[in-house]
Amino acid sequence: MKVYIVTDLEGVAAITQWDPRHQGDDPAIALKRQQFSRLLTEEVNAAARGFFAGGATEVIVNDGHGAGVTMDPELFDPRIMVFHGKERPNYCTGLDETCDAIASVGTHAMGGTERGNLAHTMGRGIRAYSLNGVRVGETGLQAFLAGYYGVPYTFCAGDEWAVREMQELCPGCVGAAVKFGTSSLSALTAAPARAREIIEEGARRSMEVIDSVEPLTLEPPVVFRDERHEPTFDEENVPEGRRVVNSHAVEIEADTVKQALDIYYGYDPDWTPVWQQDQGREV
């Protein structure tokens, strides 16, 4: 049983401020960033312990925040494998039909969520994403991509508002709220040690719902819509594969969610994981 985890930072217990990595070279900022990294990594380890206790045989982690270098590798649970770093070949590298479930840790609510702590969708300049008219945040987008592969979204750890968002989108998925957002920059948070207990138990229970949570699916054509707060798009200079609705919104129409994301990010649709290319090769 393989579980794929996507991480983020803003939904981690005890974190209520934006990632300080762009705030300069002050040593105090570096120490804060190290603390954030440690807090996230230990929540991921807690989820992994729960998944393994529930029957998982493999846990793949996508270090999904920012530049993909947020987790602390020296603290990794030795049983997990982690995708990290920049210039990845596709969206959610390693997520495919061989996975049995997708989960998220450090999850924040989508942009525009009232009282959602650090709520946003990808960047703070983005007003909303939607798929065939269904509004989604980052995690919802990942859940729909997993559905393309027939993989259900089964577990959400993070802000209470993110948990509610994903349980509404994916009925039956297990939630592990480790803080309750009270504004964009404040939350009632569990102590980190208690948060890890909540996550571990929730992850273990989520292994029991894999067969009952339905993967998210969309009938083609799939229309992905990206809306911005500020005028961004030029109606007379339309990027390939897109249609400009107005200066605030652009749409991509595709056969599948994966195809839409390949177009959006400029990924090679024919890219094949090296570990699949090398199957059967003698070492």
C-alpha positions as CSV (number, residue, x, y, z in Angstrom):
1,M,0.0,0.0,0.0
2,K,1.6,3.2,-1.2
3,V,0.6,6.6,0.3
4,Y,1.6,9.9,-1.4
5,I,1.9,13.0,0.9
6,V,2.0,16.6,-0.3
7,T,3.4,19.0,2.3
8,D,2.9,22.6,2.8
9,L,4.0,25.0,5.6
10,E,1.2,27.3,6.5
11,G,-1.0,24.7,8.0
12,V,1.6,23.4,10.5
13,A,0.8,23.8,14.2
14,A,2.5,26.8,15.9
15,I,3.2,28.6,12.6
16,T,1.0,31.7,12.1
17,Q,3.3,33.9,10.0
18,W,4.5,33.7,6.4
19,D,7.7,31.9,5.5
20,P,10.5,34.2,6.5
21,R,13.0,33.0,3.9
22,H,12.6,36.2,1.8
23,Q,13.0,38.6,4.7
24,G,16.7,39.1,4.6
25,D,19.9,37.6,6.1
26,D,19.4,38.3,9.8
27,P,20.5,35.3,11.9
28,A,17.1,35.4,13.8
29,I,15.3,34.9,10.5
30,A,17.5,31.9,9.7
31,L,16.8,30.4,13.1
32,K,13.0,30.9,12.6
33,R,13.2,29.2,9.2
34,Q,15.0,26.3,10.8
35,Q,12.3,26.0,13.4
36,F,9.6,26.1,10.7
37,S,11.4,23.3,8.8
38,R,11.7,21.2,12.0
39,L,8.0,21.7,12.9
40,L,6.9,20.6,9.4
41,T,9.2,17.6,9.2
42,E,8.1,16.2,12.5
43,E,4.4,16.5,11.4
44,V,5.3,14.6,8.2
45,N,7.1,11.9,10.3
46,A,4.0,11.6,12.5
47,A,1.8,11.1,9.5
48,A,4.2,8.5,8.2
49,R,4.1,6.6,11.5
50,G,0.4,6.6,11.3
51,F,0.3,5.4,7.7
52,F,2.7,2.6,8.4
53,A,0.8,1.6,11.5
54,G,-2.3,1.4,9.4
55,G,-0.8,-0.9,6.8
56,A,1.1,1.3,4.4
57,T,4.2,-0.4,2.9
58,E,5.5,2.7,1.2
59,V,5.2,6.5,1.9
60,I,6.3,9.0,-0.7
61,V,6.6,12.7,0.3
62,N,6.4,15.7,-1.9
63,D,8.2,18.6,-0.1
64,G,5.7,20.9,-1.6
65,H,6.2,24.3,0.0
66,G,8.0,27.1,-1.8
67,A,11.1,26.0,-3.6
68,G,10.7,22.5,-2.3
69,V,13.5,22.7,0.2
70,T,11.5,23.2,3.4
71,M,11.8,19.8,5.1
72,D,14.9,19.0,7.2
73,P,16.4,15.8,5.6
74,E,18.4,15.0,8.7
75,L,15.1,14.4,10.6
76,F,13.4,12.3,7.9
77,D,11.8,9.1,9.1
78,P,14.2,6.5,7.5
79,R,11.2,4.7,5.9
80,I,10.1,7.6,3.7
81,M,11.3,8.8,0.3
82,V,11.1,12.5,-0.5
83,F,10.8,14.5,-3.7
84,H,12.3,17.9,-3.2
85,G,14.1,20.8,-5.0
86,K,13.3,23.0,-7.9
87,E,12.8,22.4,-11.7
88,R,10.7,19.3,-11.2
89,P,9.5,17.5,-14.4
90,N,5.8,17.6,-13.6
91,Y,3.2,18.5,-11.1
92,C,3.2,16.2,-8.0
93,T,6.2,14.2,-9.3
94,G,5.7,10.5,-8.3
95,L,2.0,10.6,-8.0
96,D,0.5,8.0,-10.4
97,E,-1.7,5.0,-10.6
98,T,0.6,2.9,-8.4
99,C,-0.4,5.0,-5.4
100,D,-3.3,3.9,-3.2
101,A,-4.0,7.2,-1.5
102,I,-3.0,10.9,-1.5
103,A,-2.8,12.9,1.7
104,S,-1.7,16.4,2.8
105,V,0.2,17.7,5.8
106,G,0.6,21.4,6.7
107,T,-2.5,22.2,4.8
108,H,-3.9,25.7,4.6
109,A,-7.3,26.9,3.3
110,M,-7.8,28.3,-0.1
111,G,-7.5,32.0,-0.8
112,G,-10.5,34.1,0.3
113,T,-11.3,31.8,3.3
114,E,-12.5,34.0,6.1
115,R,-10.4,33.4,9.2
116,G,-8.2,30.9,7.4
117,N,-4.7,31.2,8.9
118,L,-2.3,32.1,6.1
119,A,-5.1,31.2,3.6
120,H,-4.1,31.6,-0.1
121,T,-4.0,29.7,-3.4
122,M,-0.5,29.2,-4.7
123,G,0.4,32.9,-4.5
124,R,-1.3,35.8,-2.8
125,G,-1.9,37.4,-6.1
126,I,-4.2,34.6,-7.2
127,R,-7.8,35.2,-6.3
128,A,-9.2,31.7,-7.2
129,Y,-8.7,28.5,-9.1
130,S,-11.5,26.4,-10.4
131,L,-12.0,23.2,-12.4
132,N,-15.2,22.9,-14.4
133,G,-16.7,25.6,-12.2
134,V,-15.7,23.9,-8.9
135,R,-13.5,26.3,-6.9
136,V,-10.4,24.6,-5.5
137,G,-7.4,25.5,-3.5
138,E,-3.9,24.0,-4.0
139,T,-4.9,20.8,-2.2
140,G,-8.1,20.4,-4.1
141,L,-6.2,20.7,-7.3
142,Q,-3.9,18.0,-6.2
143,A,-6.9,15.8,-5.2
144,F,-8.4,16.2,-8.7
145,L,-5.0,15.3,-10.2
146,A,-4.9,12.2,-8.0
147,G,-8.4,11.4,-9.2
148,Y,-7.1,11.3,-12.8
149,Y,-4.9,8.4,-11.7
150,G,-7.8,6.7,-9.8
151,V,-6.3,7.7,-6.4
152,P,-8.5,8.9,-3.6
153,Y,-7.7,11.8,-1.3
154,T,-8.0,10.4,2.2
155,F,-6.3,12.6,4.8
156,C,-5.9,16.3,5.6
157,A,-3.7,17.6,8.4
158,G,-3.6,21.4,9.0
159,D,-5.9,24.3,9.7
160,E,-9.5,23.5,10.7
161,W,-10.7,25.5,7.7
162,A,-8.6,23.5,5.3
163,V,-9.9,20.3,6.9
164,R,-13.5,21.4,6.4
165,E,-12.7,22.5,2.8
166,M,-11.3,19.1,1.9
167,Q,-13.9,17.0,3.7
168,E,-16.6,18.9,1.7
169,L,-14.7,18.2,-1.5
170,C,-13.8,14.6,-0.7
171,P,-16.5,13.1,1.6
172,G,-15.2,10.5,3.9
173,C,-11.6,11.7,4.1
174,V,-10.1,11.9,7.5
175,G,-9.2,15.3,9.0
176,A,-6.6,16.1,11.6
177,A,-7.0,19.8,12.6
178,V,-3.9,21.0,14.5
179,K,-4.9,24.6,14.7
180,F,-8.1,26.8,14.3
181,G,-7.5,29.9,12.2
182,T,-8.9,33.0,13.7
183,S,-7.5,35.5,11.1
184,S,-5.0,35.5,8.3
185,L,-2.2,36.0,10.8
186,S,-3.5,34.3,14.0
187,A,-4.7,30.9,15.1
188,L,-5.6,28.8,18.2
189,T,-2.9,26.1,17.9
190,A,-2.2,22.8,19.5
191,A,1.2,22.3,21.1
192,P,3.5,20.7,18.5
193,A,3.8,17.4,20.5
194,R,0.0,17.1,20.7
195,A,-0.4,18.0,17.0
196,R,1.8,15.1,16.1
197,E,-0.3,12.8,18.1
198,I,-3.4,14.0,16.4
199,I,-1.8,13.6,13.0
200,E,-0.4,10.1,13.7
201,E,-3.8,8.9,14.9
202,G,-5.7,10.5,12.0
203,A,-3.2,9.1,9.4
204,R,-3.6,5.6,10.9
205,R,-7.4,5.8,10.7
206,S,-7.3,7.1,7.1
207,M,-5.9,3.8,6.0
208,E,-9.3,2.3,6.8
209,V,-11.2,4.6,4.4
210,I,-9.1,4.1,1.3
211,D,-11.7,1.8,-0.3
212,S,-14.7,4.0,0.6
213,V,-13.5,7.4,-0.5
214,E,-14.2,8.0,-4.1
215,P,-11.4,9.5,-6.3
216,L,-12.4,12.9,-7.7
217,T,-13.2,12.8,-11.4
218,L,-14.2,15.3,-14.1
219,E,-16.0,14.8,-17.4
220,P,-14.1,16.2,-20.4
221,P,-13.5,18.8,-21.4
222,V,-11.7,20.0,-18.3
223,V,-11.6,23.7,-17.9
224,F,-9.0,25.1,-15.5
225,R,-9.6,28.8,-14.6
226,D,-7.0,31.0,-13.0
227,E,-8.3,34.4,-11.6
228,R,-6.0,37.1,-10.3
229,H,-6.7,40.1,-8.0
230,E,-4.8,42.5,-10.2
231,P,-5.1,43.0,-14.0
232,T,-2.6,40.5,-15.3
233,F,-3.5,39.0,-18.7
234,D,-3.3,40.7,-22.1
235,E,-6.4,40.0,-24.2
236,E,-4.4,40.8,-27.4
237,N,-1.4,38.6,-26.6
238,V,-2.8,35.2,-25.5
239,P,-0.3,32.5,-24.4
240,E,-0.4,29.2,-26.3
241,G,-3.0,26.8,-25.0
242,R,-5.0,29.4,-23.1
243,R,-7.8,31.8,-23.6
244,V,-8.0,35.1,-21.9
245,V,-11.4,35.7,-20.4
246,N,-10.5,39.3,-19.3
247,S,-7.5,41.0,-17.7
248,H,-8.1,39.2,-14.5
249,A,-8.8,35.6,-15.7
250,V,-7.4,33.0,-18.0
251,E,-8.7,29.5,-18.9
252,I,-7.2,26.3,-20.2
253,E,-9.4,23.7,-21.8
254,A,-8.0,20.2,-22.0
255,D,-9.0,16.5,-22.1
256,T,-7.8,15.8,-18.5
257,V,-6.6,17.6,-15.4
258,K,-3.1,16.4,-16.0
259,Q,-3.1,17.8,-19.5
260,A,-4.4,21.1,-18.2
261,L,-1.6,21.3,-15.6
262,D,1.1,20.3,-18.1
263,I,0.0,23.2,-20.3
264,Y,-0.3,25.6,-17.3
265,Y,3.2,24.9,-16.0
266,G,4.9,24.1,-19.4
267,Y,5.7,20.4,-18.5
268,D,6.6,17.8,-21.1
269,P,3.5,15.6,-21.3
270,D,5.6,12.6,-22.4
271,W,8.1,12.7,-19.5
272,T,8.5,9.2,-17.9
273,P,9.9,8.6,-14.4
274,V,13.5,7.3,-14.6
275,W,12.5,4.6,-12.1
276,Q,9.9,3.3,-14.6
277,Q,12.4,3.5,-17.4
278,D,14.9,1.4,-15.4
279,Q,12.5,-1.3,-14.3
280,G,14.1,-4.7,-15.0
281,R,17.5,-3.3,-15.5
282,E,20.3,-5.2,-13.8
283,V,22.3,-3.2,-11.3
